[in-house]
Amino acid sequence: LLSFFDRNAVEITWPSEIKKIANEHGFDVVTVDELSPLNSEKDIAIVLIHGKFFSKQYHWVVYPIDDVKNFYGEKTVIDAVYLLKWKGE
């Protein structure tokens, strides 16, 4: 439906798609409220961020690989954090 208004909307990756793919590759996805309880030595999370309001600055980044809190500079806002947990643990 969104693609009727903006052609680029077909490129959107929805949280449900990320959860499905993670599950297919042996991971459980745990939603957490913020990055602070995560351990950069052992945790990996997929994080949805955005920059300026009403801009096209939305992106999925990986904690701890990407500079999540500063990806779009001071205007970076964290929208969702999905912690990946290996099902084998």
N, C-alpha and C positions, 0 to 999 in steps of 0.2 A: 504494500500500500504506500509506503513512504517513497518508493521509487517513482511514483507518479508525480511527486512534487520535486524530487531531486534525484537525478540519475545516479549520483554517487552513493545513494542509500543502499544500493545492492552490495556494496563493499562492507557493510556493517557486520561485525561479528558479535552475535548476541551471547549473553552469559550462558544460556542453555546450550549453545553450540560448544562453548569451551568446556562445560561440564561433561557433555557427551563424549567429546574427543578424549578428555583426560581419563574418563572411565574406560574407554576402549583401550587405552594404553596402560591400564593398571593402577590408576590413581583415584583416590577419593578426593573430593573437593570440599573444603571446609571454609565457610564464610566467616571472616573475622572482621572486627570493627575498625582496627587500625594496625599500623605496622609495628608499633612499639613493643608488643609482646613477642615478635618474631626474632629468631636468632639467625643472623646473617651467615653463620658458620654451617648451619644445618637445614634451615628452612628455605623453601622456594615457593613463591607466590606469584600469581598473575594478578595485576592491578589495573583497574580502569581509572584513568585520570582524564581531566580536561583542563584547559587553560582559560582564556578569556571567555566570559559569558557571551553567548550568541555568536561564537566563532566556530570554526570547524576544527578546533583543536581538541579532538577526542582521540585517545589512543590506549591500547593495551600495552603495558610494560611488564618486565620481569624483575621481581625483587629476589636477590640483591644485586643482580647484574646491572640494571639500569639505575640512573639517579632519579628515583621515583619522585621524591619530594620537590625536585627542582627541574623536572623535565621541560616544563614551559616557563621556567624562571619563577619569580615570586608569585605569579598568578596560578600556579599549579594547584589543583584541587583533586584529592583522592576521592573517587566515587564508590569503589568496591574493591575488596581485597579477598582473593580466593587462594587459600593455602592448599598446596598440593601435598597429599599424604600417600606414600606408596602403600598399596593394599597388602603387600607382603610383610609389613612391620607388625 
